[in-house]
Structures are given as structure tokens and as C-alpha cells.
Amino acid sequence: MTSAEAAAGAFRTLHGTEPCGVWSAPGRVNLIGEHTDYNDGFVLPFALPHRLAAAGSPRDDKVLTLATLGSDGRIQQADPVRIPDLCPGEPDGWAAYPAGVAWVLREHGIDGGADLVIAGDVPTGAGLSSSAAIECAVALALLGLAGHGDPDRARRAEIARWAQRAENEFVGVPTGVLDQTASLCCVEGHVLFLDVRSGESEQVPFDAEGAGLRVLVIDTRVKHAHGESGYGERRRGTERAAELLGVEALREVTGDGLSSALGTLPAELAPLVRHVVTENDRVVEVARLLREGRMADIGPVLDASHVSMRDDYRISCPELDLAVDSAREAGALGARMTGGGFGGSAIALVRDTDQQAVENAVNAAFEQAGYRKPRLFTAVPSAGAGQDRP
């Protein structure tokens, strides 16, 4: 059963009628480019086949009802809210993400209310952007129920900014715009090379299977939460560093000027800057290699990214390091943690012929360390958000 079918079925169960429409949005894997988005840098994500769907029908009383279908088959309902009364911090929990989107859309004249039921299979807390998938599916649902058609590319980029604002200002999580843009703007069979500062993007072909390769996702099952202090501390640190360097964002610091920049900064900020500047260079390098059809050659760049996140940005954890190290030792061409850090998932670029050996090695390493068994699956670049059924 697809996420759209599950959401529609739950809507029928709860409301006794068919929804007027179903919209869904994917989670994402970031191939490379971590913590560069809020520094106006470069990112290179692709959409997962895993999706979250919002089935809905409009209301004319400005009330928003929210429900979600759990993995146990139970429907959980949030308290109804009036869209004109929404304010940051209430509701909280999972309902804050869709409510935050309604709060932002209210400023753009979308406030008629809706009944929404959400269902899907993007793992939560795995660093695969389940929160952005909810936000983007709900944004398209509320727009669609208000009579707006399928948004074009420019409109999708704008909606991504709205969804980011919902997460930043309503939920209180200081993320960049990578996740929402990936969920809305990625296309099947490609990675999205995005210049966050200019908004310019390029769909770069990414056919791992055609090259005899796979992107293996290793969900460590260590839950992370961007609202916790570590993520915000890193962001504030980079903003402070940019201020001290006299630049609007660390995007303006180039590799050639990195050494001199680092020499002027407090010791605690220098590693953060080094990661952002070198990570931007790595994104550009991976995009270049993919354009040249040299997919296998991106492995060492992925490795270097993980080392930078582990040692300079300090956002890894023992489980992520074990996933990366055991995958490499078993034959992966390259591996790195993906997402905001402090838990979540790693990715490994593996040959078809080595995939099973890598999976076996990772599972064995986790068992020996006494960690919970990881969740492993291969990721294929998939379609971005859209309407599944009228």
C-alpha cells in the first residue's frame, strides 16, 4: 500500500467520506553538503521513494483538524485549531509541523481550513527529513484545497522557503532550506545541485544502478532532534564567525582565503568554518565528477566529508562512525553520515557485487558493539512532491 492509499484509507475511516485530494512529499538523502545551506552554500540531495502523504478536504470555518496514521495502524488525532488563532509553540509535538505550515500560508491568504490525515513511511528521527516531507505535503494539500494548481519550479522554491519558515519560527528548529527544497524540487533519476544563495539549481543525472553501484542507507536508529542544543550551537557559531570575518555568510570564504581567515578566529570557531568552506568545495567536486560520468570516483570525497563532520563540525556519534568505518572496511567506495548529525543515518557508495558483504559487515559490527540492529536499504533518486490523486 502506498502512502497516498494509506492516508486516503485513514481519512475514510476517520471522516466517513472520500478526501477531496491526496498530496505526498518524499524524504531525502543528502549525497553531500551538510550544514552548508544556512551558510548560503551548496548542497547535493536527492529524493527518496519513501513518502508522507496528506489526504484532505476543505472546510469553510477556518478550522484545521489533524490526524496521523501510526505504524501500528492506529489513528492519532490532534486537537482542532482555528487557523486565525495559530501562534508559534501551540500546538506542539508532531502537530506543530503541519500547523506551522498553515500559520505561514495564512499570511498568503490561505486560511479557509481543512481536515487533514497524514500517513507515510519516511523513518522519523533517521536524518532523512520526515519533518520536511510533512511540511511539503501539507503545503501542497492546503494550496490544492484552496484551488491552486500544481506549482511550477519557481513557485516550488518559494513554497520551500515557506515550509522552512514554519520549521524555524513555529516549531523552533533552526534548520536551513535544504530539506524542503529537496522534497519539493528533486526529480527522478537525478541529484539536485543547489546554490542556496542564488537559488539556482541543476538536475544532475545520477544512475547508480547503471554504473553497477548502489547508495546504501544505514539508519543507525539513534534518534536525533534538531531542536536540541547541538544543532543550534553550530549554526550560531558559524553566524558569529561570519560576523567576525566581516562577511554576510561563510559562503564568501573561499578555499584560497581559508588559512588567513582561520588565523583570525577564536579556536572554537575555526573548525566550524573549516568544515563549511571545505564542504562547499566537496559539493562542487562531486557535482563535477557526476557530470563527467565518474560516479565511482566520488567515494574519497564522501570519506573526506565524514571526517570533516566528525572532527571539525563534531556532529557524529559512535554509531555513525561505526557504520561508516565498517562499511569502508568491507569494500564501500566511500561513506559518510548524512543529515544534521547527532544520530540518524549514514550512506555508503558500494558496488553491486559488494553490497551484501558491506551489509553483513555493518550488521556484525553493530551486534558486536551491542548496538541496536541498524535498518539498511538502498536509495534510488525519486520524484519530488506532488498530487497523488484528485
C-alpha positions as CSV (number, residue, x, y, z in Angstrom):
1,M,0.0,0.0,0.0
2,T,1.4,3.4,-0.9
3,S,1.5,6.3,1.5
4,A,-1.3,8.0,-0.5
5,E,-3.5,5.0,-0.3
6,A,-2.8,4.7,3.4
7,A,-3.7,8.3,4.0
8,A,-6.9,8.1,2.0
9,G,-7.9,5.0,3.8
10,A,-7.4,6.6,7.2
11,F,-9.3,9.6,6.1
12,R,-12.3,7.4,5.1
13,T,-12.1,5.6,8.4
14,L,-12.0,8.9,10.4
15,H,-14.4,11.1,8.4
16,G,-16.6,8.5,6.7
17,T,-16.1,10.0,3.3
18,E,-13.5,10.2,0.5
19,P,-10.9,13.0,0.7
20,C,-11.1,15.7,-2.0
21,G,-7.4,15.0,-2.7
22,V,-4.1,13.4,-1.6
23,W,-0.7,15.0,-1.9
24,S,2.6,13.5,-0.9
25,A,6.2,14.5,-0.5
26,P,9.4,12.4,-0.1
27,G,12.1,12.3,2.4
28,R,15.6,12.9,1.2
29,V,19.2,11.7,1.3
30,N,21.8,14.4,1.1
31,L,24.6,12.9,-1.0
32,I,27.0,15.6,0.2
33,G,26.8,19.2,1.5
34,E,26.0,19.2,5.3
35,H,25.4,22.3,7.3
36,T,26.2,24.4,4.3
37,D,22.6,25.5,3.5
38,Y,22.2,28.0,6.3
39,N,25.7,29.4,5.3
40,D,24.4,30.2,1.8
41,G,26.5,27.3,0.3
42,F,26.0,24.4,-2.0
43,V,24.1,21.1,-1.4
44,L,23.5,17.9,-3.4
45,P,20.4,15.9,-2.2
46,F,18.1,13.5,-3.9
47,A,14.6,12.4,-3.0
48,L,13.8,9.0,-1.5
49,P,11.0,6.7,-2.7
50,H,9.7,6.9,1.0
51,R,6.9,9.5,1.2
52,L,4.5,11.1,3.6
53,A,1.0,11.8,2.2
54,A,-1.7,14.2,3.3
55,A,-5.3,13.4,2.4
56,G,-7.6,16.3,2.9
57,S,-10.9,18.1,2.3
58,P,-11.6,21.8,2.7
59,R,-13.6,23.4,5.5
60,D,-15.2,26.8,5.4
61,D,-14.9,27.6,9.1
62,K,-11.1,28.3,9.3
63,V,-10.6,25.2,11.5
64,L,-7.8,22.8,10.9
65,T,-8.1,19.2,12.0
66,L,-5.1,17.0,12.0
67,A,-4.7,13.3,12.4
68,T,-1.8,10.8,11.6
69,L,-1.8,7.1,10.9
70,G,0.8,5.3,13.1
71,S,2.9,2.3,12.1
72,D,0.6,0.3,14.4
73,G,-2.4,1.2,12.3
74,R,-3.9,3.5,14.9
75,I,-5.1,7.0,14.0
76,Q,-3.9,9.7,16.4
77,Q,-5.9,12.9,16.4
78,A,-4.6,16.3,17.5
79,D,-7.0,18.9,19.0
80,P,-8.7,21.0,16.3
81,V,-7.2,24.5,15.9
82,R,-8.5,27.7,14.4
83,I,-6.1,29.0,11.7
84,P,-6.6,32.7,12.7
85,D,-5.6,31.8,16.3
86,L,-2.4,29.9,15.4
87,C,0.8,31.1,17.0
88,P,4.3,29.6,17.4
89,G,4.5,27.0,20.1
90,E,0.9,25.8,20.1
91,P,0.2,23.1,19.1
92,D,3.4,21.3,19.9
93,G,4.7,17.8,19.1
94,W,4.1,16.3,15.7
95,A,1.1,18.6,15.0
96,A,3.3,21.6,15.1
97,Y,4.8,20.9,11.7
98,P,1.5,20.9,9.7
99,A,0.1,23.7,11.9
100,G,3.2,25.8,11.3
101,V,2.6,25.5,7.5
102,A,-1.0,26.6,7.9
103,W,0.3,29.5,10.0
104,V,2.7,30.7,7.2
105,L,0.1,30.2,4.5
106,R,-2.3,32.3,6.4
107,E,-0.2,35.3,5.5
108,H,-0.7,34.4,1.9
109,G,-4.5,34.3,2.1
110,I,-4.8,30.5,2.5
111,D,-6.9,30.3,5.7
112,G,-10.1,28.5,4.9
113,G,-9.4,25.5,7.0
114,A,-9.2,21.8,6.2
115,D,-9.4,18.2,7.5
116,L,-6.1,16.5,7.0
117,V,-4.9,13.0,7.7
118,I,-1.2,12.2,7.3
119,A,0.4,8.8,6.7
120,G,3.6,7.5,5.2
121,D,6.8,5.6,5.5
122,V,9.7,8.1,5.9
123,P,11.5,6.9,9.0
124,T,11.3,9.5,11.8
125,G,14.5,10.6,13.6
126,A,16.7,9.0,10.9
127,G,18.1,12.1,9.4
128,L,16.0,11.6,6.2
129,S,13.8,14.7,6.6
130,S,10.5,13.3,7.7
131,S,9.6,16.7,9.1
132,A,10.2,18.4,5.7
133,A,8.1,15.8,4.0
134,I,5.2,16.5,6.3
135,E,5.6,20.3,5.8
136,C,5.8,20.0,2.0
137,A,2.9,17.5,1.6
138,V,0.7,19.7,3.9
139,A,1.7,22.9,2.0
140,L,0.7,21.4,-1.3
141,A,-2.5,20.0,0.2
142,L,-3.6,23.3,1.7
143,L,-2.8,25.1,-1.6
144,G,-4.5,22.5,-3.6
145,L,-7.6,22.5,-1.5
146,A,-7.7,26.3,-1.8
147,G,-7.9,25.9,-5.6
148,H,-4.2,26.4,-6.5
149,G,-2.8,24.1,-9.2
150,D,0.4,22.2,-9.4
151,P,3.2,24.8,-8.7
152,D,5.9,25.4,-11.2
153,R,9.6,25.3,-10.4
154,A,9.9,28.9,-9.2
155,R,6.8,28.6,-7.0
156,R,8.1,25.3,-5.5
157,A,11.3,27.1,-4.4
158,E,9.1,29.8,-2.8
159,I,7.0,27.2,-1.0
160,A,10.2,25.5,0.3
161,R,11.1,28.8,2.0
162,W,7.6,29.0,3.5
163,A,8.0,25.5,4.8
164,Q,11.4,26.3,6.2
165,R,9.9,29.3,8.0
166,A,7.3,27.1,9.6
167,E,10.0,24.8,11.0
168,N,12.2,27.7,12.1
169,E,9.7,30.1,13.5
170,F,6.7,28.0,14.5
171,V,8.3,24.7,15.6
172,G,11.5,26.4,16.7
173,V,14.0,24.3,14.8
174,P,16.9,26.3,13.2
175,T,17.3,24.3,10.0
176,G,18.3,25.6,6.6
177,V,16.3,25.2,3.4
178,L,17.9,22.0,2.0
179,D,15.3,19.5,3.2
180,Q,12.2,21.4,2.0
181,T,13.8,22.2,-1.4
182,A,14.8,18.6,-1.9
183,S,11.4,17.4,-1.1
184,L,9.7,19.8,-3.5
185,C,12.2,20.2,-6.3
186,C,14.0,16.9,-6.8
187,V,13.2,14.8,-9.8
188,E,13.5,11.1,-10.5
189,G,17.0,9.8,-11.5
190,H,18.8,12.9,-10.5
191,V,20.6,14.7,-7.7
192,L,19.8,18.4,-7.1
193,F,22.8,20.6,-7.3
194,L,21.5,23.7,-5.4
195,D,23.2,27.1,-4.9
196,V,21.3,28.2,-1.8
197,R,22.4,31.8,-2.0
198,S,21.3,32.4,-5.6
199,G,18.6,29.8,-5.7
200,E,20.0,28.5,-9.0
201,S,19.8,24.7,-9.4
202,E,20.8,21.9,-11.7
203,Q,19.4,18.4,-12.0
204,V,22.5,16.2,-12.4
205,P,21.8,12.7,-13.7
206,F,22.5,10.0,-11.1
207,D,22.1,6.4,-12.3
208,A,23.9,4.4,-9.7
209,E,22.5,1.1,-10.9
210,G,23.6,1.8,-14.5
211,A,27.1,2.3,-13.1
212,G,27.0,-1.0,-11.2
213,L,26.7,0.9,-7.9
214,R,24.3,1.4,-5.1
215,V,23.7,4.0,-2.4
216,L,23.2,2.1,0.8
217,V,21.5,3.9,3.6
218,I,22.4,2.8,7.1
219,D,19.8,4.0,9.6
220,T,21.6,3.7,13.0
221,R,18.2,4.0,14.8
222,V,19.8,6.6,17.0
223,K,17.2,9.3,17.2
224,H,18.2,12.8,16.6
225,A,16.3,16.1,17.2
226,H,17.4,19.3,15.5
227,G,15.6,21.3,18.2
228,E,18.3,20.1,20.7
229,S,21.2,22.4,21.6
230,G,23.9,20.9,19.4
231,Y,22.5,21.9,16.0
232,G,21.6,25.4,17.2
233,E,25.1,25.9,18.7
234,R,26.7,25.0,15.4
235,R,24.5,27.4,13.5
236,R,25.1,30.3,15.9
237,G,28.9,29.5,15.8
238,T,29.0,29.9,12.0
239,E,26.9,33.1,12.2
240,R,29.3,34.5,14.8
241,A,32.3,33.5,12.7
242,A,30.8,35.2,9.6
243,E,30.3,38.4,11.7
244,L,33.9,38.4,12.9
245,L,35.2,37.9,9.4
246,G,33.0,40.7,8.1
247,V,31.1,38.6,5.6
248,E,27.4,38.1,5.2
249,A,27.7,34.3,5.2
250,L,30.6,31.8,5.2
251,R,29.8,31.1,1.6
252,E,32.0,34.1,0.9
253,V,35.1,32.5,2.4
254,T,36.9,30.6,-0.3
255,G,39.5,27.8,-0.1
256,D,42.3,30.2,-1.0
257,G,41.4,32.5,1.8
258,L,40.7,29.8,4.4
259,S,44.1,29.8,6.1
260,S,44.1,33.5,6.7
261,A,40.5,33.5,7.9
262,L,41.1,30.7,10.4
263,G,44.0,32.6,11.9
264,T,41.8,35.5,12.9
265,L,39.1,33.4,14.6
266,P,38.7,32.1,18.2
267,A,39.8,28.5,18.5
268,E,36.3,27.1,19.0
269,L,35.0,28.7,15.7
270,A,37.9,27.9,13.4
271,P,36.9,24.2,12.9
272,L,33.3,25.1,12.1
273,V,34.5,27.5,9.4
274,R,36.9,24.9,8.0
275,H,34.2,22.4,7.6
276,V,31.8,24.7,5.8
277,V,34.4,26.1,3.4
278,T,35.8,22.6,2.6
279,E,32.4,21.0,2.4
280,N,31.3,23.6,-0.2
281,D,34.3,22.7,-2.3
282,R,33.5,19.0,-1.9
283,V,29.9,19.5,-3.2
284,V,31.2,21.3,-6.3
285,E,33.7,18.5,-6.8
286,V,31.1,15.7,-6.6
287,A,28.8,17.5,-9.0
288,R,31.7,17.8,-11.4
289,L,32.6,14.2,-11.2
290,L,29.0,13.1,-11.7
291,R,28.7,15.4,-14.8
292,E,31.7,13.6,-16.2
293,G,30.2,10.2,-15.5
294,R,32.8,9.3,-12.9
295,M,30.4,8.2,-10.1
296,A,32.8,5.7,-8.6
297,D,35.4,8.5,-8.1
298,I,33.2,10.4,-5.6
299,G,34.0,7.8,-2.9
300,P,37.0,9.6,-1.4
301,V,35.2,12.9,-1.4
302,L,32.4,11.3,0.7
303,D,35.0,9.9,3.1
304,A,36.6,13.3,3.5
305,S,33.1,14.8,4.2
306,H,32.6,12.4,7.1
307,V,36.0,13.1,8.6
308,S,35.2,16.8,8.5
309,M,31.8,16.4,10.1
310,R,33.3,14.1,12.8
311,D,36.4,16.1,13.6
312,D,35.7,19.7,12.7
313,Y,31.9,20.1,13.0
314,R,31.7,17.5,15.7
315,I,28.2,16.2,14.9
316,S,28.8,12.5,14.5
317,C,28.3,9.8,17.1
318,P,29.8,6.4,17.8
319,E,27.1,4.5,15.9
320,L,27.5,6.7,12.8
321,D,31.3,6.3,12.9
322,L,31.0,2.6,13.3
323,A,28.5,2.4,10.3
324,V,31.0,4.4,8.2
325,D,34.1,2.6,9.2
326,S,32.7,-0.9,8.9
327,A,31.2,-0.2,5.5
328,R,34.6,1.1,4.2
329,E,36.5,-1.9,5.6
330,A,34.0,-4.2,3.9
331,G,34.6,-2.6,0.5
332,A,32.5,0.5,0.2
333,L,34.0,3.1,-2.2
334,G,33.1,5.9,0.2
335,A,30.8,6.5,3.2
336,R,29.6,9.5,5.3
337,M,27.0,10.4,7.8
338,T,24.0,12.3,6.2
339,G,21.7,14.8,7.7
340,G,22.0,17.1,10.6
341,G,24.0,14.7,12.8
342,F,24.0,13.5,16.4
343,G,22.4,10.3,15.2
344,G,20.3,9.3,12.2
345,S,21.8,7.7,9.1
346,A,24.9,7.2,7.1
347,I,25.3,6.4,3.4
348,A,27.8,4.2,1.7
349,L,28.6,4.0,-2.0
350,V,29.0,0.3,-2.8
351,R,29.5,-1.9,-5.9
352,D,26.6,-4.3,-6.7
353,T,29.0,-7.2,-6.1
354,D,30.0,-5.9,-2.6
355,Q,26.6,-4.8,-1.3
356,Q,25.8,-8.0,0.6
357,A,29.3,-8.1,2.2
358,V,29.0,-4.5,3.3
359,E,25.6,-5.1,4.8
360,N,26.8,-8.2,6.6
361,A,29.8,-6.3,8.0
362,V,27.8,-3.4,9.3
363,N,25.3,-5.7,11.0
364,A,28.1,-7.7,12.5
365,A,29.9,-4.6,13.8
366,F,26.7,-3.3,15.4
367,E,26.0,-6.6,17.0
368,Q,29.5,-6.9,18.4
369,A,29.3,-3.4,19.8
370,G,26.0,-4.1,21.5
371,Y,24.1,-1.5,19.4
372,R,20.6,-1.9,18.1
373,K,20.4,-3.6,14.7
374,P,20.6,-0.9,12.0
375,R,18.0,-0.5,9.2
376,L,19.6,-1.0,5.8
377,F,18.1,-0.1,2.4
378,T,19.3,1.1,-1.0
379,A,18.2,4.6,-2.0
380,V,17.2,5.4,-5.6
381,P,16.7,9.1,-6.7
382,S,12.9,9.5,-6.8
383,A,10.3,12.1,-7.7
384,G,9.6,15.2,-5.6
385,A,6.3,16.2,-4.0
386,G,3.1,16.3,-5.9
387,Q,-0.6,15.4,-6.0
388,D,-1.2,11.6,-6.0
389,R,-5.0,11.6,-6.7
390,P,-7.7,14.2,-7.2
